[in-house]
C-alpha cells in the first residue's frame, strides 16, 4: 500500500511539474498544484505532530514515539534549510532581474534550480509522511483515521452552527 501511494504521488508530482514547464513563467505555481495532488493522494498519511498529539489514543509505544520524534526533528531541520536556500536564491534572482541586462540562459538556469529545490523538498515531504506511516501498525493507522474523521465532522458541525447568512 505504501509503495502504491508513494508511486502515485510521485507520478502526480512529475505530471504536474511537466505541465507547468510547458506553461509560461507567470502561470507557474508548481508547488501549490503538486501539494494539492499530494493532499488528494495521501488522505491516509499523518504528520508527526498529529500522531504525537494522539499517542495515548492509538497506544503508541515509547520506541515508536522516539522514532516519530526523530523523524520530525530531521524533517524540520531539512525544511528550514531548504526554505532558507530557496529564499536566498529567490532574492538573488530578483536582484539579478533588476540589474539591467538579462542573460536568458542564466535566468532559466536559476529558475530551474529553484524549482528543483522545491520539487525535491516536496518529494522529501511525501517520503517523510510515508516513513511515519511505516512506524505505525495498521490498527494505529485506522484509529488515527477515525480521530481525523471525528475532528472533521466536529469542524463541519461547528462551521454550520456559526454560519451567518448575509
Secondary structure, DSSP 8 states (H G I E B T S, - for coil): -HHHHHHHHHHHHHHHHHHHHHS-GGG--HHHHHHHHHHHHTTT---HHHHHHTTTTTT--HHHHHHHHHHHHHHHHHHHHHHHHHHHHHHHHHHHHHTS---HHHHHHHHHHHHHHHHHHHHHHHHHHHHHHHHS-HHHHHHHHHHHHHHHHHHHHHHHHT----
